[in-house]
Amino acid sequence: MGNHPVYSGPAAVSLSLGTVHVYARGSDNAIWQKHWNGTVHVYARGGDNAIWQKNWNGTVWSNWETLGGTFTSGPSAGSLSPGTLRVQVRGTDNAIWQKSWSGTEWSAWQNLGGSMK
């Protein structure tokens, strides 16, 4: 997937412990694939509308941990460099909110603006 535009929602599968493969349809209608070995992070909106996360370190899953907030959509997540994470979600004000992991700690939620109705 890299710098290739993606035109479908991704599908992910783990073929072995600590490995994740992600597939999506590209602008050329071909299926593109990317895989990772190591830590996996899972994010979800909980029944309290906060964002929750858990991690797989290659051996064991962590407990669910809240990242807080009150949101109206499920999260999306990505990384711009090794060891960092960014989680984006739509807030009750319809703006996009983001929380970042620096490799050692989480930032506060930041309002990125917009009106995503």
C-alpha positions, 0 to 999 in steps of 0.5 A: 500500500505504501504511497499507493492510493487505497479505494476500499476498507482494509482487511487484516489477518494474522497468519502467525503469532506477532504477524499482521497482514493488511489487504486493500484494493488500490486505484488500479483495482489490484489487491495491495498487501502490507505486513508487520512483525511484532507489536499489534495495537487494537483500538475500539470505541467502547460502550462509554463512547471513549476510545480503548486500546490493547496491545499484542507484544508477540507473546501476550495481549495487554488488558484493555486501557482507556484513552478517554474522550467521548466520540461518535465514530470508531477510531482509525490509527496509523504511524508516521515513524517507528514507535509512534502512533496517532489515533483519529476519531470524530468527536461529539462536535463533528470535528476530528480529534487526534491523540498521539503516542510518542513512544513513551507517553500519550498526548492530550486529545487535540481538536483538528477541526472540520465538520464531519457529519 
